[in-house]
Amino acid sequence: MTKIHYEIVSEENISMVKDLCNELMAYQKSLATIAPERFDSMSFETRMIPSVKNARANFIVAAMDGDEIVGYVYSNVSPKEVYSNEFATFFDLNSVKGDDVGCLSQFYIKDGYRNLGIGSVLYEKSMEWLDSFKDIDDRFIYVSNGNDAALNFYQRKGFKVSHQILDGFITVLRNN
Ligand SMILES: CC(C)(COP(=O)(O)OP(=O)(O)OC[C@H]1O[C@@H](n2cnc3c(N)ncnc32)[C@H](O)[C@@H]1OP(=O)(O)O)[C@@H](O)C(=O)NCCC(=O)NCCS
């Protein structure tokens, strides 16, 4: 494998991550035992585009092997109200003091590139970006059921399981 380099993806170039985003949805469906069919309506168009539009700020970093994108992380800061909608209430809004929250929203490394440290690099870049929002103390990560490897990864990085939503379909992790 050639050396991996990292590129910030601008919102204009967001379609760069489209295929990997759709792979992430299929991957999560393949692991889920609780309501895997929920993923059928989830795609780059239905999840990523609206999320980017609703956020106050977005940060996408791609891991590149030459010209090929082999992974990405997508983080954002959004008004906390975004997380209480007809789909679900993701967390108790009163448990967050500020108006906005940070989220590591999507994370995907292609098969064959996992467990090489690429995810840890992308994770650190995401946390450094979130650190730059001095007034935002609360960070969330949502892990779908069956994805124990991801759950363990985030816990080893210091995130804590908070609660489950949608009858166990999603586990909510937070930094504090
Ligand atoms: C979860 C995911 C993003 C993690 O990325 P990754 O690149 O595999 O993660 P890393 O390689 O940095 O870390 C994984 C393990 O490999 C180990 N590792 C790190 N650097 C390494 C290296 N150079 N060589 C070998 N192993 C290494 C780490 O110790 C780590 O173990 P730890 O979690 O006990 O610390 C990735 O596996 C993935 O995309 N999975 C599929 C999609 C997914 O589940 N996404 C999350 C949705 S919520």
The ligand as a Gaussian input file, in Angstrom:
#p B3LYP/6-31G(d) Opt

LIG

0 1
 C      -14.350000       1.960000      12.786000
 C      -13.277000       2.421000      11.804000
 C      -13.633000       3.783000      11.274000
 C      -11.942000       2.492000      12.536000
 O      -10.941000       2.837000      11.607000
 P       -9.603000       1.974000      11.480000
 O       -8.745000       2.617000      10.476000
 O       -9.959000       0.549000      11.272000
 O       -9.035000       2.209000      12.959000
 P       -7.517000       2.127000      13.446000
 O       -6.719000       1.244000      12.579000
 O       -7.024000       3.484000      13.682000
 O       -7.743000       1.490000      14.855000
 C       -8.263000       0.174000      14.950000
 C       -7.323000      -0.652000      15.769000
 O       -6.162000      -0.912000      15.008000
 C       -5.007000      -0.640000      15.807000
 N       -4.003000       0.047000      15.020000
 C       -3.779000       1.373000      14.977000
 N       -2.738000       1.653000      14.209000
 C       -2.309000       0.504000      13.713000
 C       -1.271000       0.154000      12.828000
 N       -0.454000       1.070000      12.308000
 N       -1.150000      -1.143000      12.509000
 C       -1.974000      -2.066000      13.041000
 N       -2.971000      -1.787000      13.898000
 C       -3.124000      -0.517000      14.222000
 C       -5.401000       0.283000      16.852000
 O       -4.696000      -0.048000      18.043000
 C       -6.871000       0.067000      16.984000
 O       -7.112000      -0.714000      18.075000
 P       -7.824000      -0.020000      19.297000
 O       -9.179000       0.362000      18.755000
 O       -7.792000      -1.071000      20.293000
 O       -6.988000       1.184000      19.637000
 C      -13.121000       1.436000      10.617000
 O      -12.780000       0.173000      11.096000
 C      -14.336000       1.337000       9.726000
 O      -14.520000       2.137000       8.832000
 N      -15.177000       0.327000       9.920000
 C      -16.314000       0.093000       9.069000
 C      -17.343000       1.213000       9.124000
 C      -17.782000       1.565000      10.493000
 O      -18.027000       0.733000      11.336000
 N      -17.926000       2.866000      10.719000
 C      -18.342000       3.416000      11.991000
 C      -19.790000       3.719000      11.935000
 S      -20.339000       4.384000      13.502000

